[in-house]
Amino acid sequence: MSVETTRTLIKTYYDTFNGGDREAFLALLTEDVVHDVNQGGSETGVAPFRAFLQRMDRCYKEEIRDVVVMVNDDGSRAAAEFVVHGTYLSTDEGLPEARGQRYVLPAGAFFTVVNGKVARISNYYNLPDWERQVTGG
C-alpha cells in the first residue's frame, strides 16, 4: 500500500468512528484484527471488537478530534495522535461511577495495515488522567 492510501484508511477509520456507523467501521478491519486495549489485554477478531464497541457506546459518547496520522515508507504501519472529547454516560466495570462527566484526553494509536484494512490497533491514553477528570480529583 502507498503512504497516502494508508493515511486515507486511518483518517477514514476515525471519521467513520465519529460518524457512528459501526458496521462501516468494522468493515475497515481484517477478520482477524488484533485489538490491544489500553492498559488491558489483547483481543483477536471482529466479533470481540464489535462487543468492545457496544460497551464503549453504552458507557461513553466520544468524538476523536485533531487527528495527525504518520505512516511508514511502505504503508504497512501507521500511528495516529489525537484528542478524545467525551462524556462518561454509564458506569464501566471497574471504573468510577458515571454521572455524565465530560473529559478531554490526548491519546495515540498504532496500526498494522494488511491488504487495505486495519489488522492491528493498539490504543494508548493516560488512564489516571481520565480518572482524575471524571472524579474531580
Secondary structure as UniProt FT lines:
FT   HELIX           3..19
FT   HELIX           22..26
FT   TURN            27..28
FT   STRAND          29..36
FT   TURN            38..39
FT   STRAND          42..44
FT   HELIX           46..59
FT   STRAND          60..71
FT   TURN            73..74
FT   STRAND          77..88
FT   TURN            93..94
FT   STRAND          102..114
FT   TURN            115..116
FT   STRAND          117..125
FT   HELIX           127..135
//
